[in-house]
Amino acid sequence: MDKMKVTYEAMLGLAAEMVLDEAVLKFRTEQIYKAIDQALSSGDEDTFYRLAKQLNDMKR
């Protein structure tokens, strides 16, 4: 029974880590999209390309 509890806790920890990773990824992606919109609005081409590269790298 004790081994089963340890396994359950490990699986629960992994699931929590996956949820947290997904939330951080979503938050960071939204930040980058907003910054890209701002770069486009201001005509900042260098920032746009840098942010677009970051976004593409995150999706891999």
N, C-alpha and C positions, 0 to 999 in steps of 0.2 A: 504494500500500500504506500509506503514511504517513497519508493522509487517512482511510482505513478504520480505522486504529488510533485516531485522534483521535475519530472517530464512535463507535467501540466504547467508548472510555473515557468519553465524554460520556453515553452510554446507561447504562453501568454506574453512573456517578455519580448519574444520575436514579433508577435503580432502588434504589440504596442510600438515597437521600434519602426515597423513598416508603416503604421498609421502616421507616426510623427514625421518620418522621412517624406511621405507623400504630402503632408501638410506644409512642410518647409519648402518642398519643391514647388508646390502650387503658389505659395506666398511669394517666393523669389521670382517665379515666372510672371506673376502679375506685376511685380515691381519693375521688371525689365520691360514689359509691354508699355507700362505708363511712361517709363523713361524714353522708350523708342518714340512714343507719340509726341513727347515733349521735344525730342531731338528733331523730329520731322517738322513740327510746328515752327521751331526756331531756325530751321535750315542747317542744322549742325550735322553735316554729312559724316565726319569722322566718328562722332559719338554714335550715330545711327549704325554705322558698320561695325563698330566695336560691340555694341549691345546686341546686334543681330547675330554676330559670331558667338557671343556668350549664350544666347538663347539656343542656337543650333547645337552648341557643345553640350548644353544641358539635356537636350532631347535624345542624345546618343546613349 
